[in-house]
Amino acid sequence: MNSITLHLPDSLGIQTPKGRLPREAELQKSIETLHNATGAGNDFLGWLHLPSSLSRETLADIEQTADRLRNRCEVVVVVGIGGSYLGAKAVLEALTPSFAFLDAEGNAPLMLYAGHHLSQDYLSELCRALTGRSFGLIHISKSGTTTEPALAFRILRKQLEEAVGREEARERIVAVTDARRGALKTLAQQEGYKTFVIPDDVGGRFSVFTPAGLLPIATGGVSVDDLIKGAAEMERLTGIDLPVAENIAVCYAAARNELYAQGKKIEILANFHPKLHYIGEWWKQLFGESEGKEHKGIFPAAVDLTTDLHSLGQWIQEGERILFETFLSVETPSHHLLTPADPENLDGLNFLAGKPVDEINKMAEWGTRLAHSDGGVPNLRIVIPELTPRYLGQLLYFFEKACAVSGYLLGVNPFDQPGVEAYKKNMFALLDKPGYEKESLAIRARIR
Ligand code: PA5
């Protein structure tokens, strides 16, 4: 079976397949802890077998709802934050044409995003851009109470209802939320919005294969069937029945923890294709929220290359030696483009004439990997055969599995995020939210 592959530096002594891994018993224990649901956060393991267990009915319902939005709307705004928008955005950016927004004839609606920050200017400009256009809303919030998306939804829903009336607005709004609780659930029930459920046992950052990811992905024109097929393949390829040395999710988790133990505190996910920028954003959220706790954890960063070689490249090559890198390589590009010859050769580029641009990109990638490695930044490499829904499904599931194993190796609960509450508490106190009276007094005394 074709699949994404993992390549590890020899210096780690981790060889796959069938090689020896350091701390093999510990690795075996961490995957057993995950699969046997005996570890911390074991009530959030619904994502583990999600790809192989999604029902035909759920997928058909998602496709039908996506079709309805596509037929009614030229723009669909996905309203959500963190795990409630990053997976969909990552897949759509990677798999849809970069300049689709210029293509008036395109048959997928333009997908825009809101509720992932609190910028007044962004929301104002979005409202202005939507004026006079047929638009719909997919509001995604598992808790149904997150301030950023709730506020954006309030503003956009008002604009939609004023533009098309409450009745038609109901046809263009879909809610993706908890099965029972939360303000969004109550509102959706009252208004009769089409609703999808994020299962109780799936946390936001592991929700890309629930309707939270799949509905916007299908609406944006990407095959969720193929995405799920790829994810289900990776579910099998990283199962508990495999020896850990053949399990690429375990090997990646092992390599990361080994490097962390050697003082490499920052992992940089590096891509050579701008379409993969949001894969980096999704990955940062997945690993950052899962591992950064109890004053431990690798800090996940991401770079777009070769762009960032002209900025952060200097730091990576010669700054403090606390980094390692994971390169995302795409084997075969989706398009052909050869460098043209130029009889005058004033730019001196005729040595490249006839070469595919991708070959030049790949030589930049090789050159970078070797340069960074020589400079003391070890690198791992994940090879994606092509940018297709199937391989993206494999990649996202691979990262989810590796993240869970890695969290257990590190000794933290990969499925909670207690630290996220601190800023919310202060913000609510500063905004005089009812119930925060004591905190309001205390915080105001601090900022006087
Ligand atoms: O991974 C997580 O749990 C978080 O990033 C959430 O996805 C994010 O905070 C949004 O939460 P909600 O979907 O409840 O609005």
Boltz pocket constraint, residues with backbone or C-beta under 6 A from the ligand:
constraints:
  - pocket:
      binder: B
      contacts: [[A, 81], [A, 82], [A, 83], [A, 84], [A, 140], [A, 141], [A, 142], [A, 143], [A, 144], [A, 145], [A, 146], [A, 149], [A, 203], [A, 204], [A, 205], [A, 206], [A, 289], [A, 417]]
      max_distance: 6.0
